[in-house]
Amino acid sequence: MWLSDTQKIGVALTTFGSLFMMLGVMLFFDGALLALGNLLFLSGLTLIIGPHKTFYFFARKQKLRGTMCFLGGVLLVFLKYPFIGMIVETFGFLNLFGDFFPVVLTFLRQLPFIGTLLSLPYVRPVVDRLAGSRVSAV
């Protein structure tokens, strides 16, 4: 699958946004880094999937609670309440993107070292439960 130039820029913005958010959390919830990370993440997501699909993703009825929490958390970070904002934003993020965790887990299990680690007998059930994936009868 080839990405257009706009989508490549979106991937870079999303990556930098995630890194800025992680750095902001590591630096004791630095509000400026968290706000910059939020802006980069949202603009990168918009560039990757397009403005119309982004709007429809966030505006779906099933995702309304996650959207309100995520955007409310972003607003709280902008209003200088970074700790509370990140808690609310994380809850919204899990509600919005929780459906993708089994797909990500399946991809990670195909990687050489990580796949072996995730398939260990005591690790597999825990990771399956955290990702919410269906347990197959093997």
N, C-alpha and C positions, 0 to 999 in steps of 0.2 A: 504494500500500500504506500503510495507516494503522497507526501504532504505538500500542499501549496506553500508559497513563501509566507503568506499570512498565517497559516497554521503553524509553521515552524517558529515564527515570532511568538505566537500564542503559547506554544510549548515552552519556549524560553521564559516568557513572562510568568507562566504558571509555576515553573520550577523556581525562578527567583522569588516569587511570592511565597512559596512554601518555605524556602530557605530563610527569608526574612522573618517569617512568622516563627520558625523554630529558633532562630537567633534571638528574637524578641522575648520568647518564653525563657530561653536560657539566661538572658540578661535580666531576670526578675521582672518580666512583663513590662518591658520598655514600650511605652505607648506609641512612640514615633515609628519604631520598627514594625510593630504589629499593624499599625494603620497602613504603612507602606506595603507590607506583605498582603494585606487584605485587598488593597487597590490593584496590585500586580496580579494576584490570583484571580480576581473577578474579571479583569481586563483580558488576561490570558485565556481564561475559559471562554469568554465571549469571542475571541479571535479563533479559537480552535473549532468550536461548533457553530459559530455564526450568531448574530444578534437575535434572529427570529427563534432559532432552536433554543437558545439560552433563555429567552423570555418564556417560551412554552414549557421548558423544563422546570423553571422556578414557579410558574403560574398554575401548574396542574393541581387539581383538587386534592389528590392523594399526598402531594408534597407541600401542602399549604402550611402545616405546622412547622416542618423543617425549614421552609423558606422564611417564615416569620422569625423563628429563633435565630437562624443564621444571619439575616439582615439586621435583626435587633442586636445581636452580638457585635456585628460590625459597627453599628451606630454607637453602642456603648463604648467601644474602643475609641472611636472618634471623639466621644464626649469625655475622654480622660478617665474612664473606668475600665482599665485594661483587664484586670483579673476577672471581674464579673462578666465582662464582655466575652472573654475567651471561653469561659465555662458555658455561657449561653450559645456562643458560636459553635463550640464543639458538639453540643447536643443537637443543634440544627444541622451541622455537617453530617453527623451519624444518621440522622433521619433522612437527609437528602441523598447521600451517597452510600447508604448501607446496603442497597441492593447490588452494588458492584463488588462487594467484598468476596463473595464466592468466586467470581470471575478472576479477580486478582489472585486469590489463593490458588486456583487452578493453574494460572500462569506461573506463579512462584514455584509450584511443585514440579514444573518442567525444567527449571533451571538446575544446573549441575550440582552445586554444593547445597544451596538452599532447599532444593527439592528433597534431597536425602535427609536433611535435618528436619524438615516439616513432615516427613513420612515415618519418622521413628515411632515405635509402638506407643510410647507414653505421651508423645507430643501431638500426634495426629488427632486424637479425640478432643484435646483441649483446643487446638487451632480450629477444628471443624465447628466446635460449639461457639467459639468467639466469632467466627466468620458467618455463622448462621447457615452453613451449607448442609445439604441433606446427607445423612450418613447412609452409605450404600452397604448392602449386606454382601460382604466378601467372604 
